[in-house]
Amino acid sequence: MPAMSLTHSHRALLLGYGSLLATVAGFVNAVAILTLAIPVGNLTATTTRLGMDAASPWLFESSVLAFILVGFLMGAACAGATLAPAKTHAGVRHSAVMIGEALLLVLAFAWSEHTLSVFLAAVACGLQNATTSSLRTMQIRTTHFTGTVTDLGLIIGRSRLHGIDRWRAAVLSATIITFITGSVAGTMLGTRIGEAALLVPAVVCVGIALAGLAYDRRRSLQASSSEPAPRDAGAPDTPEIDHTARAIYQVG
């Protein structure tokens, strides 16, 4: 689905939003690797390890790998179920998903001594990735980057004939860079405080949820204040389009 036409301010918001969540994903994945010795947001590696374990059972613990795979799938399904009723605007529902992700990360920390923590962290990653992938404005993958690097390569390869979509390239590049940044931060903090580092991205998710609610409220106020005045009976019936209240959190 092609990206919607957005204003410069909305593009800046979307760029910041995708970058922030990519940072969160990199942070969570780094902490998981440090404390659990296995990534929770990269299903390609997890599925590969599951296949390797089927060939040589002593290599990895199949139950943990299965937990990650099922958890990520369940997280994505929960995001889909939550956002599906919002066919045009998903501001409040998006904030609910972010609160859910924060709660899952807190529970993963609380039960860090159990295998369940791996499952909860994977659910959180699936929830986040499905949410950003559902954006109607532009689909963004924030927990893994095979597709992202592929899309960026296609943009570069096609640039000679079609030019470069600078904004799309900027979003893709920013998510890669900020994921790495989040991984650095997660490694530095995770080596010091262990699983407690998961509380940091949880707080960030709560902040995103609150910011989303504030944005949604402002959008509603702008929409109500820009309602057209009553028309004369003889006036032509032409619809007016409000460009100031375009939603960012739209789902396709």
C-alpha positions in Angstrom: 0.0 0.0 0.0 1.5 3.4 -1.0 2.2 5.9 1.8 -0.4 8.5 2.3 0.2 12.2 1.5 1.3 13.8 4.7 2.3 17.3 5.8 5.9 18.0 6.8 4.9 18.1 10.5 3.2 14.7 10.2 6.2 13.3 8.4 8.4 14.5 11.2 6.1 12.8 13.8 6.1 9.5 11.9 9.9 9.6 11.5 10.3 10.2 15.2 7.7 7.6 16.1 9.3 4.9 14.1 12.8 5.8 15.3 11.8 5.7 18.9 10.1 2.3 18.7 13.1 0.9 16.7 15.3 2.1 19.6 12.9 0.3 22.0 13.1 -2.9 20.0 16.9 -2.8 19.8 17.1 -2.1 23.5 14.8 -5.0 24.4 16.6 -7.4 22.0 20.0 -6.5 23.5 18.8 -7.1 27.0 17.2 -10.4 26.1 20.5 -11.6 24.5 22.5 -10.5 27.5 20.2 -12.0 30.1 18.6 -14.9 28.2 21.3 -15.6 25.6 18.7 -15.5 22.8 17.0 -12.7 20.8 13.2 -12.2 21.1 12.6 -10.0 18.2 14.3 -11.7 15.3 12.2 -14.7 14.2 14.5 -15.5 11.3 17.3 -16.4 13.7 14.9 -18.1 16.1 13.3 -20.3 13.4 16.8 -21.2 12.1 17.8 -22.3 15.6 14.7 -24.3 15.9 15.5 -26.2 12.7 19.1 -26.7 13.9 17.8 -28.0 17.2 15.6 -30.5 15.3 18.7 -31.8 13.7 21.0 -31.7 16.8 18.8 -31.5 20.0 21.8 -30.6 22.1 22.4 -27.3 20.4 19.5 -25.3 21.7 16.5 -25.6 24.0 13.5 -26.2 21.7 10.9 -25.1 24.3 12.4 -21.6 24.6 12.6 -21.2 20.9 9.0 -22.3 20.5 8.0 -19.9 23.3 9.5 -17.0 21.3 7.9 -18.0 18.0 4.5 -18.5 19.5 4.8 -15.4 21.7 5.7 -13.1 18.8 2.8 -14.6 16.8 0.4 -14.0 19.7 1.6 -10.4 20.1 1.0 -9.7 16.4 -2.4 -11.3 16.6 -3.4 -9.2 19.6 -2.3 -6.0 17.8 -4.3 -7.0 14.8 -7.4 -7.7 16.9 -7.1 -4.4 18.8 -6.5 -2.2 15.8 -8.9 -4.0 13.4 -12.1 -2.2 14.5 -10.4 1.2 13.9 -10.7 1.4 10.1 -9.6 5.0 9.8 -8.2 6.3 13.0 -6.6 4.3 15.8 -5.3 6.9 18.2 -6.8 5.5 21.5 -6.4 1.9 20.4 -2.8 2.5 19.5 -2.2 4.0 23.0 -3.8 0.9 24.5 -1.4 -1.3 22.6 1.6 0.7 23.8 0.4 0.4 27.4 0.0 -3.3 26.8 3.6 -3.5 25.6 4.8 -1.7 28.6 2.9 -4.0 30.9 4.4 -7.1 29.2 7.9 -5.7 29.6 7.3 -5.1 33.3 6.0 -8.6 33.7 9.0 -10.0 31.8 11.2 -8.2 34.4 9.1 -9.4 37.3 9.3 -13.1 36.1 12.9 -12.8 34.8 13.9 -16.0 36.7 11.4 -18.1 34.7 11.1 -19.1 31.0 7.9 -17.2 30.9 9.9 -14.0 30.7 11.1 -15.0 27.3 7.5 -15.5 26.1 6.3 -12.2 27.5 9.2 -10.3 25.9 8.5 -12.0 22.5 4.8 -11.1 22.8 5.8 -7.4 23.4 8.0 -7.4 20.3 5.2 -9.0 18.2 2.7 -6.5 19.5 5.0 -3.6 18.6 6.0 -4.8 15.2 2.5 -5.6 14.1 1.3 -2.1 15.3 3.9 -0.2 13.3 3.3 -2.6 10.3 -0.4 -1.6 10.4 0.2 2.1 9.9 -1.6 3.3 6.9 0.7 6.2 6.5 3.7 3.9 6.0 4.4 0.4 7.1 7.4 0.3 9.4 9.2 -2.8 10.7 10.8 -2.0 14.0 12.0 -5.3 15.4 13.8 -6.8 12.4 15.4 -5.4 9.3 15.7 -7.9 6.5 12.7 -6.3 4.8 13.9 -2.8 5.7 17.3 -3.2 4.2 15.7 -4.9 1.2 13.4 -1.9 0.7 16.2 0.6 1.1 18.3 -1.3 -1.4 15.4 -1.3 -3.9 15.0 2.5 -3.5 18.7 3.0 -4.2 18.7 0.5 -7.1 15.7 2.2 -8.7 17.0 5.8 -8.1 18.6 6.1 -11.5 15.3 5.7 -13.3 12.7 6.7 -10.7 14.6 9.0 -8.4 14.8 8.6 -4.6 11.9 8.8 -2.3 13.9 10.8 0.2 11.4 10.7 3.0 10.8 6.9 2.8 14.6 6.3 2.6 15.0 8.6 5.6 12.5 6.6 7.6 14.0 3.2 6.7 17.6 4.5 7.4 16.5 6.0 10.7 14.9 2.8 12.0 18.1 0.9 11.3 20.4 3.4 12.9 18.1 3.9 16.0 17.8 0.1 16.4 21.6 -0.1 16.6 21.6 2.8 19.0 19.0 1.1 21.2 21.1 -2.1 21.1 24.1 -0.1 22.3 22.1 1.4 25.2 20.5 -1.9 26.1 23.9 -3.6 26.2 25.4 -0.9 28.4 22.5 -0.7 30.8 21.8 -4.5 30.7 25.4 -5.3 31.8 24.9 -3.1 34.8 21.4 -3.8 36.1 20.4 -7.0 34.2 16.7 -7.6 33.5 15.7 -4.4 35.3 16.8 -2.6 32.2 13.5 -3.7 30.6 11.8 -1.1 32.7 13.4 1.6 30.6 11.6 0.7 27.3 8.4 0.1 29.4 8.5 3.7 30.5 9.2 4.9 26.9 6.1 2.9 25.7 4.0 4.6 28.4 5.3 8.0 27.3 4.4 7.2 23.7 0.9 6.1 24.8 0.3 9.4 26.7 1.7 11.4 23.8 -0.7 9.6 21.5 -3.7 10.4 23.7 -2.7 14.0 23.9 -2.3 14.2 20.1 -5.6 12.5 19.6 -7.3 14.9 21.9 -5.8 17.9 20.1 -6.8 16.5 16.8 -10.4 16.1 18.0 -10.4 19.7 19.3 -9.1 21.0 15.9 -11.7 19.0 14.1 -14.6 20.3 16.2 -13.3 23.9 16.0 -13.0 23.7 12.2 -16.6 22.5 11.6 -18.1 24.4 8.7 -20.8 27.0 9.4 -24.4 26.2 8.3 -24.9 26.6 4.6 -27.6 28.5 2.8 -30.3 26.4 1.2 -29.3 27.5 -2.2 -25.5 27.0 -1.7 -23.9 24.2 -3.7 -23.3 21.0 -1.7 -19.6 20.6 -2.0 -17.7 18.7 0.7 -14.9 20.5 2.6 -11.7 18.7 3.4 -9.9 19.4 6.7 -6.2 19.1 6.3 -5.3 20.1 9.8 -6.8 17.1 11.5 -5.3 14.3 9.4 -4.6 11.3 11.6 -1.2 9.8 12.1 -2.3 6.6 13.7 -4.3 5.2 10.9 -4.4 1.5 10.0 -4.8 -0.1 6.6 
